[in-house]
C-alpha cells in the first residue's frame, strides 16, 4: 500500500544529504581548489610527455577530454546542478570552430603587425611533429584554464556581484597567475589580463558557453607556439612549432622577454573583438546586474 499522505502512485523524493548540502555551501572554494589542482596536474603531465610529439598530442587531447568531464562531474556533485548549460551540446562544435578561427586570425594579425614594425629578427623552419605535440598540450591547457577562470571564478562571482565586477576581478586574477612565469613582469601580467583574460571572458559572456573561449584560447596559444614557434608568456623553454620566429626590437612592439602578448600591438589587436563581443552581449541582455538583497524588516 502507498503512504496515505502522498498522492497515489508516488513516493516522497529524498533531498540532498546534509553532507552534500554543506559541500554546496562551500562550492566556490571547493571548485577553485580542485580545478586549480587539475590545472597543475595537467601542466605537469604535459611537461613530462613534451619531448615525444605524438605522445604529447594524444595525451594532451585525452587530458582535454578528462578536463571537460572533471568540470562536468564537479558541477553535478558539488553544486548539485542537474544540467551544465555552459557545456551544452547545442552549438558546441560551431562555437569551438568560430573560437579557433578567431584565435588563429588574431594572433596571425599580431605577428604580421610585429613584422611590419621590424620585429622579426630571424625565421627558420621548425618541426611538423613538434607542432602536433604542441596542439595536444594547448588543447588541455585551454580546457583547464577556461574551466577554472570562466567556468568557476567568473560564473560564481557574477552570481554575487554582477557581470561588471566579476569581469574586472576575474580578469585581473587571470593576469596575476602569470606572475609566477619565468621572466614575468608586472606589465606582462597586466597585458595578458587585458588581452587574454578580458577577451576570453567577453566570449563567455556573449555565448554563456565555455566552448567559444576554449576554442579561442586554444587557437591563440597554438598559433603562438605551434605555428610561429614564439616563446609563450615568459617561458624559457623554446616551443616546438612549424616555424621558429625570433623577435627583436622595442618591447612595445615585441613584448620583450615576456613575449608578444606583452606588446602594445597585442592590446590593439584584442581590443576590437573584445568590444564587439561585449556590445553583442549588451544587446542580447547577457550583461547581468548585481542582485539586490532584500532589506531586513523592522
N, C-alpha and C positions, 0 to 999 in steps of 0.2 A: 504493500500500500504506500501511496505517496504521502508525505507530510501534509497535514491539513492547512498549515499556514503558508503554503506555496501553491501557485496555480497548478492545475492538473497537468502532468507530463513534464514538469520542470523540476530542477534541483537547484538548491542555493549555490551560487558561484563563490568559490573561495577567493578572497582578495590576496594581494601580495603578503608574504610573511613579514613579520616585524623586522627581520634582518634585512630583507630586500628593501623595505621602506626606509630603513636607516641608510642603506647604501645609496639610495636615490637622493636622500637629503644632502649627501656629500659628493654628488655626482661630478661637480666641477673639478675638485682636486683629484678625485679618483681617475677620471678620464684623462686629465692633463698628465699626471704622473705615469699612468700606464702607457699612454701613447708616446710620451717622451722616451720611455724605456724601449718601446718598439722601434722608434726612430733611431735611437742609439744602437740598438742591436742590428738594424738593417745597415747602418753605416759601417759597423764593424765587419759584418759578413761580406759586404761589397769590397771592403779593403782586402780581405783575405783572398777573394777569388779574382781580383782585378788583373793579376798577371796572366790569367788564362782567358782570353777574349770570349770564346764560345761558352765556357762555363759561366763567365760573368754575365753574358746575355741571358742564358737560361735561368741562372739563379736570380738575377735581377728581376726578370719577368715574373718568376714564381713568387718572389718577395712582394712584388706589387699586388699580386692576387691575394696573398696572405694578408697584406696590409688592409685591403678593402674588406676582407672577411673579418678581420680582427675588429675594425671600426664598427662594422655592422653588428657583430656579436656583443661588443661592449655597450652599444646604444640600446640593444634589446635587453641586455642583462642588468646594466646599471641604471639606465634611465627608464626602463620598463616601457619603452615605446613599441607599439605593435607594428609600426612601419617606419622606414627611414627614408623620407622623401628626397633628401639630398643625395641619396644613392639610387634614386628611382631608375627603372629600366627605360622609361619613356624619354626619348631624346638622348640617351646615353652616348651612342656612337656619333651622332651628329654634333653633340657638344664636344666630345673628345677631338674629332677631326677639325672642327672650327677653332678650338683652342690650339691645336697643334699647328695649323696653318698660320694663325695669328702670331704664335710664339716664334715660329720659323721666320716669318716675314719681318717681325720687329727686330730680331737680333741681326738678321742679314742687313736690314737697313742701317742699323747701328754700325756694323763693320764697314759698310760702304761709306758712311759719313766719316768714320775714322780714317779710311784710306784717302778720301778726298782732302782731308786736312793734313795728309802726310804722316799718318801714324803707323803705317805698315813699314817695318824695317826689313823683314825677310819673310819669304814664303817658300815652303817646300812641301812635297807630298808626304802624307803620313801613312796610316795603315787602315785598310778597309776592315780587317778583323778587329783591330783595336776600337774602331768606330762602333762596331756591333756590340762589343762588350760595354762600351760607354752608354749605348742606348738602354741596355738592360739595367745598368746601375741608375741612370737618370729616371727611369720609369719608377723604380722602387722609392727613390728619394722624393719624387713628386707626390706620390701617393701618401707617404708618411708625413711629409710636411704639410700638405693640404688638409689631411685628416686632423692633424694637431691644431694648426693655426686657424683654418677656416671652419672646419667641421666642429671643433670643440671651443677653442678660445673665442673666436668671433661670435659664433652662433649663440653660445650660452650668455656671453656678455651682452649681446644685443637684446636678449630677452629681458635683461635687468636695466640696461642703460639706454636703449635705443640704438639706432644704426650709427649715428654720427660719432658718439663717444666710443662705441665698440670698434668702429673703423680706425679711429685715431690710435687708441690704446693697442689694439692687436697689431697694427702696422708698426708702431714703434718697438713693440716686443719682438716682432719678427726680425727687425733690423738688429736689435740688441743681441740676439742669439748669434749673430755673425761676428761679434766682437771677439769670440774665442778662436776664430780662424787665424791661421798663420798670417803674419803681415797685416793683421786687421788694423784699421784706423777708424776713428770716430766718424769722419766724413764718409768712409766706405760703408759703414753700418747704416748711417742715415740715408745714404744714396740707395742702398738695397731696400731699405724700408719704403722709400718713396717710389722706387721703380717696381720691384718685385712685390713687396707686401701690399702696397696700395692698389696696384693693378690687379693682383690675384683676388683680393677681397672684393674689388669692384665687379669682377667677373662672377664671383659667387653671389653677390647681392642681386645682380641683374637676373640671374637664372634660378637662384635658390637651389643650385645643384653644385656638387663638387666636381662634376665631370668636366665642365669648361675650364676651371682653374687648374685641374690636374693636367689636361691636355696642353694648356698654355705654359704651365710650369715645366712640364717635360720637354716640350719643343724648344723653349728658351734655353734651358740648360744643355740639351743635346746639341743644338746648333752652336752654342758657345764652345763646348768641349769636344763633341763628337764630330763636328764638321770643320770648324775653324781651328780647333786644337789650341785654344787660348786658355790660359790659367783661369780657374774658377775661384772667384771670391776669396782671394787671399791665400789660396792653396799654394804650397811649394812643390807639389808633385805634378810634373808635366802630364797633361791629359793625352789620351790616345784618340786622335781624330783623323779624318780624311786628309786634312791639311795641317801643317804646322806653321801658324802665323805668329811671328814675333813683333810685338808692338814697341814703339819708341817715340818719345815726344812728350809734350806738356801733359801733366796729369789731368788737366781739364779736358783733354782730347782722348787720351788712352786709359785714364783711370789709375795710372801709376802702378805701383807694386800690388795693389788690390785687384786690378783687373778692370776691364771695360765697363763693368757695372757701376764703377765709381766715377765715371766720366760725366761731364755735364751733358754730353750728347745723349747718354742713356736716359737722363731725365727728360730731355726734349722728346725723344722717341716714344717713351712710355706715357708721357703726359696726355697726348692726343687720344689714344684708345681708352685711357682711364676716364677722361672727361666724358667721352661718348658713352661709355658703359654706365657711368653714374647718371647721366642725363636720361638715358633709356630707363634706368631703374626708377628714377623720379617720375617719369611719365607713366610707368606701369604700376605705380603705387608700391614699389618694393622698399622704399625708404620708410622705416618704422620709427615712430616716436617713442620717447621714454614712457613706459607705462605709469599711469597715475595711481598713486596709492591712496586708498580711502582714508580720510581723516578720522581719527578716533572721535566718537561722540562724547559729548559732555556728560 
